[in-house]
Amino acid sequence: MKNTVLNETYELLREMKIVKNESEFAKDWLGKSSSYTRVLRCKDIEASTGCVAVCGIKLAHYGKRMIENEGYTGIGKRFLELSEQCNNEIKERAKRDWLQAA
């Protein structure tokens, strides 16, 4: 995958044993097929803006829930940081697309 924030998210989730592999990450966190990340890598393309948005929304949701629990505040904040990075990625893509269209 070309997308750094998705790579960071995948690595964090794998380290936490929330996902076992990229296939599970693609299905559960990107809303895509199990082969999605392999296709991205083979074709050397970036993930769709839609799946960046889905991942960002999930990170924000779980991050907020974790912050509410004392033992998970730190990781909850990290989830929220990654969610914000997803949002920034979407904004940058919109800006890039707008400039290309102009």
N, C-alpha and C positions, 0 to 999 in steps of 0.2 A: 504494500500500500504506500502511496506517495504521501498521504495525509499524516502529518506528524502528530496532531492531537489524537487521531484515531489510533495510531501506533502506541502512543503513551497510554491511552485508555485501555487498550487491549493488554499491554504489559502489566499494568496495575491490576486489572481484573484477573489475569492469569496468576500473578503472584499471590493474590488474595484467595485464589482457588474458587472464584465466582464463575469463571469459565475455564473449560479444560483446554480448548484449542481455538484456532481462528474460525473454524466452521461454526462452533457454538456462539462465538462472539458475533459473527455475521448474522446469524438467525435471531439471537436474543437481544442484541444491542443495536444492530443496524437495521433490522427489519428486512433483511435480504436472505437470499438462498445460502446454503452452507458453502457453496463454491465461490461466492462473491469476492472474497478477499484474494483468492488464488487467481481469479480472472483479472482483477486489478493489477496484481503483481506481474502476471504474464504479459498483459497488454501495456504495462507501464503507464497507467492512467490514474487519475485521482478519483476518490469516492464521490458519489453523487452528493449534491447539496442536500437532498432529501434525507439521505441516511446520516449525514453529519447533524442535521436538525433532530432526527429521531434520537440519536445517541446523546446529544446535548440535553434534550428534554428528560431522558431517563436519568442522566447524571444529576441534573438539578433535582428531580423528584427524590431520588435516593439520598442525595447529599443533604437535603433538608431534613429528611427523616433521621439520618444518622446524627446530625447536629443536635437533635432533640434528645438523644440518648448519650449520657455522660461518657461512656466508654468508647464512643465512636466519633467524637467531635473532630478530631484531627483528620480522619479519613473522610468525614463528611465535608470538611472544608476543601480537601483535595478534589473531591467529586465536583464541588461547586466551581472550583478553579478550572477544571477541565471543561465543565459546561460552558463557562464564560469563553474559553478558548474556542469551543465549537461555534458559539455565537459570533465571535470575532472573525472566524474563518468564513462564515456565511456572509458577513458584512463585506469582507474583502473581496469575495467572489462577486457579489452584487456590484461593487464599485468597479472591479475589473471588467465585468460584462458590460456595464453602462459605458465605460470609457471606450471599449472596443466597438460598441454600437454607434458611438458618436462620430 
